[in-house]
């Protein structure tokens, strides 16, 4: 026989159900106060669902500078190399004439039949790629989740007010806002390859190539360093904080706490690539 619910549990549930919230904040508070009869993970997911309408896509997207992408004039060997190195399954394809414009999405599974049936032919990536879904940075996460579901796609291209590509957002990105981080066997390798790699030009030294957007926290964890991240969050921000305003960022060097940082790639306003050498 099934156990009867305790009177106190029943009274609490009735009180919880009888409270009629009139605003989203009241509903959120009601969910947060329901921890007595709901599992913590359930409460966290409900909070995530209620937060979606207030979360803009720009807050959850992968920015343009961190994208693994292709160009429509890439040859087959280059494409295969990107697929293997990234272990991703979907790739934005940029126009060969305009580097700010995405013209399609290539799914790795769409390339497989070509590899088995047309290996001797020259690849025309435009035949294989799919029509991209474009959304503005200001779109609400709940709206985009509905769009991805209705269009049966897992990825959308995020554009700014001028129509320039800002980044991408995936179904997984939005679901992680509800259920928390979804990790797979490639995540750790993706982080290492995305942010920090040994510098092949300095095989005899402790030298690494560091992407400018590498979080200071991640660099500290991987390299056992203690650089502060209270005022700035990325390695580029850390160096810019030290250098200040200069006319030419490229080739600038900074020494910090036993490390030499050399700016390898930069433009007038931002840093893209850093060499980090442990002294």
C-alpha positions in Angstrom: 0.0 0.0 0.0 1.3 3.5 -0.9 2.2 5.6 2.1 0.0 8.6 2.8 1.7 12.0 2.6 2.4 13.6 5.9 -0.1 16.2 7.0 2.6 18.9 7.3 3.8 18.1 3.7 0.2 18.3 2.4 -0.4 21.6 4.2 2.8 23.0 2.7 1.9 21.9 -0.8 -1.6 23.3 -0.6 -0.3 26.6 0.7 2.3 26.6 -2.2 -0.4 25.8 -4.8 -2.9 28.3 -3.4 -0.5 31.2 -3.6 -1.3 33.0 -6.8 1.7 35.0 -8.0 0.9 38.1 -10.1 4.4 38.8 -11.4 7.4 36.8 -12.6 9.4 37.9 -9.6 6.7 36.6 -7.3 6.6 33.3 -9.2 10.4 33.0 -8.9 10.3 33.7 -5.2 7.6 31.0 -4.9 9.7 28.5 -6.7 12.7 29.4 -4.5 10.6 28.9 -1.4 9.5 25.4 -2.6 12.8 23.7 -1.6 11.0 21.9 1.2 9.1 19.7 -1.2 11.1 19.8 -4.4 14.5 18.4 -5.1 17.3 21.1 -5.4 18.0 20.2 -9.0 14.3 20.6 -9.8 14.2 24.1 -8.2 17.4 25.1 -10.1 15.8 24.0 -13.4 12.6 25.9 -12.7 14.7 29.0 -11.9 16.5 28.5 -15.2 13.2 28.3 -17.1 11.9 31.5 -15.4 15.1 33.3 -16.2 15.0 32.6 -19.9 12.7 35.5 -20.9 15.1 37.9 -19.1 18.2 36.4 -20.7 19.4 37.9 -24.0 21.1 35.7 -26.6 24.2 37.9 -26.5 24.7 36.6 -22.9 24.8 32.9 -23.9 26.2 32.9 -27.4 29.7 31.9 -28.5 31.3 35.1 -29.7 32.7 35.5 -33.2 36.3 35.5 -31.9 35.9 32.0 -30.4 34.1 30.4 -33.4 35.4 27.3 -35.2 34.2 28.1 -38.8 34.8 27.4 -42.5 34.9 29.5 -45.6 32.9 28.6 -48.7 36.1 28.3 -50.8 37.9 25.9 -48.4 39.2 22.8 -50.0 38.4 19.3 -48.8 41.6 18.6 -46.9 41.3 21.9 -44.9 37.7 21.1 -44.0 38.5 17.6 -42.8 41.4 19.0 -40.7 39.0 21.4 -39.0 36.4 18.7 -38.4 39.0 16.4 -36.8 40.7 19.0 -34.7 37.5 20.6 -33.3 35.4 17.4 -32.9 32.4 19.6 -33.6 29.5 18.5 -35.7 28.2 21.9 -37.1 30.1 24.7 -38.6 29.2 28.2 -39.8 30.4 28.8 -43.3 31.6 32.4 -44.1 31.4 34.0 -47.5 34.7 34.1 -49.4 34.0 37.7 -50.4 32.7 39.0 -47.1 34.3 37.7 -43.9 31.5 39.2 -41.8 28.7 37.2 -43.5 27.7 33.6 -42.8 26.2 32.0 -46.0 25.4 28.5 -44.6 25.9 25.8 -42.0 27.8 22.6 -42.8 26.9 19.5 -40.8 29.7 16.9 -40.6 27.2 14.1 -41.3 26.3 15.9 -44.7 30.0 15.6 -45.7 30.3 11.9 -45.0 28.4 10.7 -48.2 30.6 13.0 -50.3 33.7 11.4 -48.8 32.5 7.9 -49.6 31.0 8.5 -53.0 32.8 11.5 -54.6 36.3 11.3 -53.3 37.8 12.2 -56.7 35.6 15.2 -57.3 36.4 18.8 -56.2 34.2 19.7 -53.2 31.7 22.5 -53.7 30.8 23.3 -50.1 27.8 25.4 -51.1 26.0 22.3 -52.4 26.3 20.6 -49.0 25.6 23.4 -46.6 22.2 24.2 -45.1 20.4 27.5 -44.9 21.4 29.3 -41.7 18.9 30.7 -39.1 19.7 34.3 -38.2 18.7 36.0 -35.0 19.5 39.3 -33.4 21.7 39.7 -30.3 18.7 41.2 -28.4 16.5 38.2 -28.9 15.2 36.5 -25.8 16.5 33.1 -25.0 13.0 31.6 -24.6 12.0 32.9 -28.1 15.2 31.4 -29.7 14.6 28.1 -28.0 11.1 28.0 -29.5 12.5 29.0 -33.0 15.2 26.2 -32.9 12.6 23.7 -31.9 10.1 24.8 -34.6 12.8 24.8 -37.3 14.3 21.5 -36.1 17.8 23.0 -36.1 20.4 23.0 -33.4 22.3 26.2 -34.3 21.6 29.8 -35.1 23.8 32.7 -36.3 23.7 35.8 -34.1 23.9 39.1 -35.8 24.3 42.7 -34.5 22.3 45.7 -35.4 24.3 46.2 -38.6 23.8 42.7 -39.8 27.4 41.6 -39.0 27.9 38.2 -37.5 28.4 38.4 -33.7 28.6 34.7 -32.9 26.5 31.6 -32.8 24.1 30.1 -30.3 23.2 26.4 -30.1 20.4 24.5 -28.6 22.9 23.2 -26.0 23.8 26.7 -25.0 20.2 27.5 -24.1 19.5 24.2 -22.4 22.6 24.8 -20.2 20.8 27.9 -18.9 18.2 25.5 -17.5 20.0 22.4 -16.5 23.5 23.6 -16.0 26.7 22.8 -17.9 26.5 19.8 -20.2 29.9 18.3 -20.6 31.0 15.6 -22.9 34.3 13.8 -23.6 35.5 16.5 -25.9 34.9 19.5 -23.6 38.3 19.5 -21.8 40.2 19.0 -25.0 38.1 21.8 -26.7 39.1 24.2 -23.9 42.8 23.5 -24.2 42.8 23.7 -28.0 40.6 26.8 -27.9 42.6 28.8 -25.4 46.2 27.5 -24.9 48.5 25.4 -27.0 52.3 24.7 -26.7 54.3 27.0 -29.0 56.1 24.7 -31.5 58.6 27.5 -32.2 60.0 27.2 -28.6 60.4 23.5 -28.0 63.2 23.9 -25.5 61.3 26.5 -23.4 58.1 26.6 -21.4 56.2 28.6 -24.1 52.5 28.6 -25.0 50.3 30.3 -27.6 47.4 31.9 -25.7 44.2 33.1 -27.2 43.5 36.7 -26.1 40.0 35.8 -24.7 41.4 33.1 -22.4 39.9 33.6 -19.0 42.5 34.6 -16.4 40.9 32.1 -14.1 41.5 29.3 -16.6 45.1 30.3 -17.2 45.8 30.4 -13.5 44.3 26.9 -13.1 46.2 25.4 -15.9 49.6 27.1 -15.3 49.5 27.3 -11.5 49.7 31.1 -11.6 47.9 33.7 -9.5 47.1 36.7 -11.8 44.3 38.8 -10.4 40.9 38.7 -12.2 38.9 41.2 -10.1 39.1 44.1 -12.5 39.6 42.3 -15.9 38.6 38.7 -16.8 40.8 37.8 -19.9 44.5 37.6 -20.6 44.1 40.4 -23.2 42.5 42.5 -20.5 45.4 41.8 -18.1 48.0 42.9 -20.7 46.1 46.0 -21.7 45.8 46.9 -18.1 49.6 46.8 -17.8 50.4 48.4 -21.2 47.9 51.2 -21.2 47.3 53.2 -24.4 49.8 52.6 -27.1 49.7 53.2 -30.9 50.8 49.7 -31.8 49.9 46.7 -29.6 51.5 44.1 -31.8 55.0 43.0 -30.6 54.6 44.7 -27.3 56.1 42.7 -24.3 55.0 42.5 -20.7 56.8 40.8 -17.8 54.6 39.7 -14.9 55.3 37.5 -12.0 58.0 35.4 -13.7 56.3 35.3 -17.1 57.0 37.1 -20.4 54.0 37.9 -22.5 54.5 38.8 -26.2 51.6 40.1 -28.2 51.8 38.3 -31.6 48.6 39.4 -33.2 46.6 42.6 -32.6 44.9 45.5 -34.3 44.5 49.1 -33.2 41.9 48.2 -30.5 42.3 44.6 -29.4 44.7 41.7 -28.9 44.1 38.3 -30.7 47.1 36.1 -29.9 49.7 36.1 -27.1 52.9 34.1 -26.5 53.4 33.3 -22.9 56.9 32.2 -21.7 57.7 31.0 -18.2 60.9 32.7 -17.3 
